[in-house]
């Protein structure tokens, strides 16, 4: 997970700059994000079925190999090449995440699933703390080749770890889904946690993907973002370590509501930002909310999944992440191009208010204690 997400995080802050370099604008950046999401959305259910029918470990090898190749493909010139690379990257990302999260569902203790999910998600946060700042330093020293070659190398290193055989693969040979194709590909028990993840990740893209666009609009030198990502990542890691061990002790809906409320506060602070310190403060507040929200959404998806269909369940849940980064992220790009700031922060805050209402009406569906399921 660390290697795969480190590869991904090296690309995040540099890709918008590359798009702008080729003559694009904020809406083009949003479109590039959407292109990444399309293969993940279309292929992820099939990949989930592949995990259940075939092999988690082998699917993970395919996904990590694609991550390595995609990192190198970003060096091909032109917006058309970027679009083609995003298709490959999106498909590989879907395979990587589905196989990895299915392994988490297999090995996580039933009574500590939220804590386990928090630890699992902590590793990508560590990559997020290191990767973007490293990417900007490599970009400053070597141009676009530096971060993209490093991203490709990390993806291929993740593939070598995957082929080592250290990961469990107990589901090989398990019969696949039965019934109609939609029933076999989409796991309905994961739709509620998928929705939670979608709305949350949509807001998170404003703090992860769009800071370079914010910096350009506010006249902030891009180099100053080198401190932004490590500090935000440190806030994610520290709060996960503090909060994680307590997540399974309280009702799921209550902890979710608190985390989402904190995220709303972070977005409202960002709406008042005109400089990097204020944006960083908002990102850290949002990170505190994320320490509860994302691990609980993952735990709920595992709680509700049929053990024989964990691949399909985690693939369906993973659609929320891709919808958030793809459709949600693209929507903010269009909004920024049309209205500027602070419109996207206010829009994301409104979406999280709607999520609070959804949780209040569906709290009985959010299991409080996995042992009682």
For each residue, the residues with C-beta under 8 A, 3 or more apart:
1: 4 5 100 120 123 124 127
2: 5 6 123 124 126 127
3: 6 7 64 154 155 157 158 161
4: 1 7 8 63 64 67 96 100 154 155 158
5: 1 2 8 9 123 124 127 128 131
6: 2 3 9 10 127 130 131 154
7: 3 4 10 11 67 68 71 151 152 154 155 158
8: 4 5 11 12 67 93 127 131 151
9: 5 6 12 124 127 128 130 131 132 135
10: 6 7 14 71 131 132 134 135 138 147 148 150 151 154
11: 7 8 14 15 71 74 89 135 147 148 151
12: 8 9 15 131 132 135 208 209
13: 16 17 132 135 136 211 212 225 229
14: 10 11 17 18 135 136 139 144 147 148
15: 11 12 18 19 29 32 74 82
16: 13 19 20 29 209 210 212 213
17: 13 14 20 21 139 212 222
18: 14 15 21 22 74 82 144
19: 15 16 22 24 28 29 32 79 82
20: 16 17 23 24 25 29 216
21: 17 18 144
22: 18 19 78 79 82
23: 20 79
24: 19 20 27 28 29 32 79
25: 20 28 29 337
26: 29 30 213 333 336 337
27: 24 30 31 333 334 336 337
28: 19 24 25 31 32 79 333
29: 15 16 19 20 24 25 26 32 33 209 210 213 333
30: 26 27 33 34 329 330 331 332 333 334 336 337
31: 27 28 34 35 330 333
32: 15 19 24 28 29 35 36 82 83 86
33: 29 30 36 37 205 209 325 326 329 330 333
34: 30 31 37 38 326 327 329 330
35: 31 32 38 83 86 87 90
36: 32 33 39 40 86 87 89 90 93 325 326
37: 33 34 40 41 90 322 323 325 326 327 329 330
38: 34 35 41 42 87 90 326
39: 36 42 43 87 88 90 91 94
40: 36 37 43 44 90 91 93 94 318 319 322 326
41: 37 38 44 319 322 323 326
42: 38 39
43: 39 40 46 47 91 94 95
44: 40 41 47 48 94 98 315 316 318 319 322
45: 48 49 185 186 312 315 316 319
46: 43 49 50 185
47: 43 44 50 51 59 94 95 98 99 311 315
48: 44 45 51 52 98 102 185 187 311 312 313 314 315 316
49: 45 46 52 53 176 177 184 185 311 312 315
50: 46 47 53 54 59 311
51: 47 48 54 55 56 59 98 99 102 171 310 311 312 314 315
52: 48 49 171 174 176 177 308 309 310 311 312
53: 49 50 174 175 176
54: 50 51 58 59 172
55: 51 58 59 169 171 172
56: 51 59 60 99 102 103 106 167 168 169 171 172 311
57: 60 61 99 162 165 167 168 169
58: 54 55 61 62 169
59: 47 50 51 54 55 56 62 63 95 98 99
60: 56 57 63 64 95 96 99 100 103 162 167
61: 57 58 64 65 159 162 163
62: 58 59 65 66 92 95
63: 4 59 60 66 67 92 93 94 95 96 97 98 99
64: 3 4 60 61 67 68 92 96 155 156 158 159 161 162
65: 61 62 68 69 92 155 156 159
66: 62 63 69 70 88 89 91 92 93 95 96 155
67: 4 7 8 63 64 70 71 89 92 93 96 151 154 155 158 159
68: 7 64 65 71 72 152 153 154 155 156 157 158 159
69: 65 66 72 73 88 92 152 155
70: 66 67 73 74 85 88 89 92 152 155
71: 7 10 11 67 68 74 148 149 150 151 152 153 154 155
72: 68 69 75 148 149 152
73: 69 70 76 81 84 85 88 89
74: 11 15 18 70 71 82 85 144 148 151
75: 72 144 145 148 149
76: 73 81 82 84 85
77: 81
78: 22 81 82
79: 19 22 23 24 28 82 83
80: 83 84
81: 73 76 77 78 84 85
82: 15 18 19 22 32 74 76 78 79 85 86
83: 32 35 79 80 86 87
84: 73 76 80 81 87 88
85: 70 73 74 76 81 82 88 89
86: 32 35 36 82 83 89 90
87: 35 36 38 39 83 84 90 91
88: 39 66 69 70 73 84 85 91 92
89: 11 36 66 67 70 73 85 86 92 93
90: 35 36 37 38 39 40 86 87 93 94 322
91: 39 40 43 66 87 88 94 95
92: 62 63 64 65 66 67 69 70 88 89 95 96
93: 8 36 40 63 66 67 89 90 96 97 322
94: 39 40 43 44 47 63 90 91 97 98 315 318 322
95: 43 47 59 60 62 63 66 91 92 98 99
96: 4 60 63 64 66 67 92 93 99 100 158
97: 63 93 94 100 101 318 321
98: 44 47 48 51 59 63 94 95 101 102 311 314 315 318
99: 47 51 56 57 59 60 63 95 96 102 103 311
100: 1 4 60 96 97 103 104
101: 97 98 104 105 120 298 314 317 318
102: 48 51 56 98 99 105 106 171 310 311 314 315
103: 56 60 99 100 106 107 167 168
104: 100 101 107 108 116 117 120 298 302 314
105: 101 102 108 301 302 305 310 313 314
106: 56 102 103 168 170 171 310
107: 103 104 116 168
108: 104 105 112 113 116 117 120 302
109: 112 113 116
110: 113 370 371
111: 248 369 370 371
112: 108 109 115 116 248
113: 108 109 110 116 117 248 298 299 302 303 370
114: 117 118 244 247 248 252 295 296 298 299
115: 112 118 119 244 245 247 248 295
116: 104 107 108 109 112 113 119 120 299
117: 104 108 113 114 120 121 294 295 296 298 299 302
118: 114 115 121 122 240 243 244 247 291 295
119: 115 116 122 123 240 244
120: 1 101 104 108 116 117 123 295 298
121: 117 118 124 125 240 294 295 298
122: 118 119 125 126 236 237 240 241 244
123: 1 2 5 119 120 126 127
124: 1 2 5 9 121 127 128
125: 121 122 128 129 233 236 237 240
126: 2 122 123 129 130 233 237
127: 1 2 5 6 8 9 123 124 130 131
128: 5 9 124 125 131 132 208 229 232 233 236
129: 125 126 133 229 230 232 233 234 236 237
130: 6 9 126 127 133 134 230 233
131: 5 6 8 9 10 12 127 128 134 135 229
132: 9 10 12 13 128 135 136 225 228 229
133: 129 130 136 137 225 226 227 228 229 230
134: 10 130 131 137 138 147 150
135: 9 10 11 12 13 14 131 132 138 139 146 147 150 151
136: 13 14 132 133 139 140 147 222 223 225 226 229
137: 133 134 140 141 226
138: 10 134 135 141 142 146 147 150
139: 14 17 135 136 142 143 144 146 147
140: 136 137 223
141: 137 138 146
142: 138 139 145 146
143: 139 146
144: 14 18 21 74 75 139 147 148
145: 75 142 148 149
146: 135 138 139 141 142 143 149 150
147: 10 11 14 134 135 136 138 139 144 150 151
148: 10 11 14 71 72 74 75 144 145 151 152
149: 71 72 75 145 146 152 153
150: 10 71 134 135 138 146 147 153 154
151: 7 8 10 11 67 71 74 135 147 148 154 155
152: 7 68 69 70 71 72 148 149 155 156
153: 68 71 149 150 156 157
154: 3 4 6 7 10 67 68 71 150 151 157 158
155: 3 4 7 64 65 66 67 68 69 70 71 151 152 158 159
156: 64 65 68 152 153 159 160
157: 3 68 153 154 160 161
158: 3 4 7 64 67 68 96 154 155 161 162
159: 61 64 65 67 68 155 156 162 163
160: 156 157 163 164
161: 3 64 157 158 164 166
162: 57 60 61 64 158 159 167
163: 61 159 160
164: 160 161
165: 57
166: 161
167: 56 57 60 103 162
168: 56 57 103 106 107
169: 55 56 57 58 172
170: 106
171: 51 52 55 56 102 106 174 310 311
172: 54 55 56 169
173:
174: 52 53 171 308
175: 53 178 308
176: 49 52 53 184
177: 49 52 183 184 185 309 312
178: 175 184
179: 183 184
180: 183 184
181: 184 185
182: 185 186
183: 177 179 180 186
184: 49 176 177 178 179 180 181 312
185: 45 46 48 49 177 181 182 312
186: 45 182 183 191 312 316
187: 48 190 191 305 306 309 312 313 315 316 317
188: 191 316
189: 192 301 304 305 306 313
190: 187 193 194 301 304 305 313 314 316 317
191: 186 187 188 194 195 316
192: 189 195 196 300 304 362 365 366
193: 190 196 197 297 298 300 301 304 317 320
194: 190 191 197 198 301 316 317 318 319 320 323
195: 191 192 198 199 320 355 358
196: 192 193 199 200 256 293 297 300 320 355 358 359
197: 193 194 200 201 294 297 298 317 320 321 324
198: 194 195 201 202 319 320 321 323 324 328
199: 195 196 202 203 324 328 351 352 354 355
200: 196 197 203 204 260 263 290 293 294 297 324 352 355
201: 197 198 204 205 294 320 321 323 324 325 328
202: 198 199 205 323 324 327 328 329 331 332 348 351
203: 199 200 206 207 263 267 286 328 348 349 351 352
204: 200 201 207 208 286 290 324
205: 33 201 202 208 209 210 324 325 328 329 332
206: 203 209 210 267 270 332 344 345 348
207: 203 204 210 211 232 266 270 279 282 283 286 287
208: 12 128 204 205 211
209: 12 16 29 33 205 206 325 329
210: 16 29 205 206 207 213 214 329 332 333 336 344
211: 13 207 208 214 215 225 228 279
212: 13 16 17 215 216 222 225
213: 16 26 29 210 216 217 333 336
214: 210 211 217 218 220 273 279 341
215: 211 212 218 220 221 222 224 225 276
216: 20 212 213 219 220 222
217: 213 214 336 340 341
218: 214 215 274 275 341
219: 216
220: 214 215 216 224 225 275 276
221: 215 224
222: 17 136 212 215 216 225
223: 136 140 226
224: 215 220 221 227 228 276
225: 13 132 133 136 211 212 215 220 222 228 229 276
226: 133 136 137 223 229 230
227: 133 224 230 231 280
228: 132 133 211 224 225 231 232 276 279 280 283
229: 13 128 129 131 132 133 136 225 226 232 233
230: 129 130 133 226 227 233 234
231: 227 228 234 235 280 283 284
232: 128 129 207 228 229 235 236 280 283 284 287
233: 125 126 128 129 130 229 230 236 237
234: 129 230 231 237 238
235: 231 232 238 239 283 284 287 288
236: 122 125 128 129 232 233 239 240 287 290 291
237: 122 125 126 129 233 234 240 241
238: 234 235 241 242
239: 235 236 242 243 287 288 290 291
240: 118 119 121 122 125 236 237 243 244 291 295
241: 122 237 238 244
242: 238 239 291
243: 118 239 240 246 247 291 292
244: 114 115 118 119 122 240 241 247 291 295
245: 115
246: 243 249 250
247: 114 115 118 243 244 250 255 292 295 296 299
248: 111 112 113 114 115 299 369 370
249: 246
250: 246 247 254 255 368
251: 254 255 363 366 368
252: 114 255 256 296 299 300 366 367 368
253: 256 257 359 360 362 363 366 368
254: 250 251 257 258
255: 247 250 251 252 258 259 292 296
256: 196 252 253 259 260 292 293 296 297 359 366
257: 253 254 260 261 356 359 360
258: 254 255 261 262 292
259: 255 256 262 263 288 289 290 291 292 293 296
260: 200 256 257 263 264 289 293 352 355 356 359
261: 257 258 264 265 289 356
262: 258 259 265 266 285 286 288 289 292
263: 200 203 259 260 266 267 285 286 289 290 293 352
264: 260 261 267 268 349 352 353 356
265: 261 262 268 269 285 289
266: 207 262 263 269 270 282 283 284 285 286 287 288 289
267: 203 206 263 264 270 271 282 286 345 346 348 349 352
268: 264 265 271 272 345 346 349
269: 265 266 272 273 278 281 282 285
270: 206 207 266 267 273 278 279 282 283 286 342 345
271: 267 268 341 342 345 346 349
272: 268 269 278 342
273: 214 269 270 278 279 281 282 341 342
274: 218 278
275: 218 220 278 279
276: 215 220 224 225 228 279 280
277: 280 281
278: 269 270 272 273 274 275 281 282
279: 207 211 214 228 270 273 275 276 282 283
280: 227 228 231 232 276 277 283 284
281: 269 273 277 278 284 285
282: 207 266 267 269 270 273 278 279 285 286 345
283: 207 228 231 232 235 266 270 279 280 286 287
284: 231 232 235 266 280 281 287 288
285: 262 263 265 266 269 281 282 288 289
286: 203 204 207 262 263 266 267 270 282 283 289 290
287: 207 232 235 236 239 266 283 284 290 291
288: 235 239 259 262 266 284 285 291
289: 259 260 261 262 263 265 266 285 286 292 293
290: 200 204 236 239 259 263 286 287 293 294
291: 118 236 239 240 242 243 244 259 287 288 295
292: 243 247 255 256 258 259 262 289 295 296
293: 196 200 256 259 260 263 289 290 296 297
294: 117 121 197 200 201 290 297 298
295: 114 115 117 118 120 121 240 244 247 291 292 298 299
296: 114 117 247 252 255 256 259 292 293 299 300
297: 193 196 197 200 256 293 294 300 301 317 320
298: 101 104 113 114 117 120 121 193 197 294 295 301 302 317
299: 113 114 116 117 247 248 252 295 296 302 303 370
300: 192 193 196 252 296 297 303 304 366 367
301: 105 189 190 193 194 297 298 304 305 313 314 316 317
302: 104 105 108 113 117 298 299 305 310 313 314 370
303: 113 299 300 367 370 373
304: 189 190 192 193 300 301 313 367 373
305: 105 187 189 190 301 302 309 310 313 314
306: 187 189 309 310 313
307: 310
308: 52 174 175
309: 52 177 187 305 306 312 313
310: 51 52 102 105 106 171 302 305 306 307 313 314
311: 47 48 49 50 51 52 56 98 99 102 171 314 315
312: 45 48 49 51 52 177 184 185 186 187 309 315 316
313: 48 105 187 189 190 301 302 304 305 306 309 310 316 317
314: 48 51 98 101 102 104 105 190 301 302 305 310 311 317 318
315: 44 45 47 48 49 51 94 98 102 187 311 312 318 319
316: 44 45 48 186 187 188 190 191 194 301 312 313 319
317: 101 187 190 193 194 197 297 298 301 313 314 320
318: 40 44 94 97 98 101 194 314 315 321 322
319: 40 41 44 45 194 198 315 316 322 323
320: 193 194 195 196 197 198 201 297 317 323 324
321: 97 197 198 201 318 324 325
322: 37 40 41 44 90 93 94 318 319 325 326
323: 37 41 194 198 201 202 319 320 326 327 328
324: 197 198 199 200 201 202 204 205 320 321 327 328 329
325: 33 36 37 201 205 209 321 322 328 329
326: 33 34 36 37 38 40 41 322 323 329 330
327: 34 37 202 323 324 330 331
328: 198 199 201 202 203 205 323 324 325 331 332
329: 30 33 34 37 202 205 209 210 324 325 326 332 333
330: 30 31 33 34 37 326 327 333 334
331: 30 202 327 328 334 335 347
332: 30 202 205 206 210 328 329 335 336 344 347 348
333: 26 27 28 29 30 31 33 210 213 329 330 336 337
334: 27 30 330 331 337 338
335: 331 332 338 339 343 344 347
336: 26 27 30 210 213 217 332 333 339 340 341 343 344
337: 25 26 27 30 333 334
338: 334 335 343
339: 335 336 343
340: 217 336 343
341: 214 217 218 271 273 336 344 345
342: 270 271 272 273 345 346
343: 335 336 338 339 340 346 347
344: 206 210 332 335 336 341 347 348
345: 206 267 268 270 271 282 341 342 348 349
346: 267 268 271 342 343 349 350
347: 331 332 335 343 344 350 351
348: 202 203 206 267 332 344 345 351 352
349: 203 264 267 268 271 345 346 352 353
350: 346 347 353 354
351: 199 202 203 347 348 354 355
352: 199 200 203 260 263 264 267 348 349 355 356
353: 264 349 350 356 357
354: 199 350 351 357 358
355: 195 196 199 200 260 351 352 358 359
356: 257 260 261 264 352 353 359 360
357: 353 354 360 361
358: 195 196 354 355 361 362
359: 196 253 256 257 260 355 356 362 363 366
360: 253 257 356 357 363
361: 357 358
362: 192 253 358 359 365 366
363: 251 253 359 360 366
364:
365: 192 362
366: 192 251 252 253 256 300 359 362 363
367: 252 300 303 304 370 372 373
368: 250 251 252 253 372
369: 111 248 372 373
370: 110 111 113 248 299 302 303 367 373
371: 110 111
372: 367 368 369
373: 303 304 367 369 370
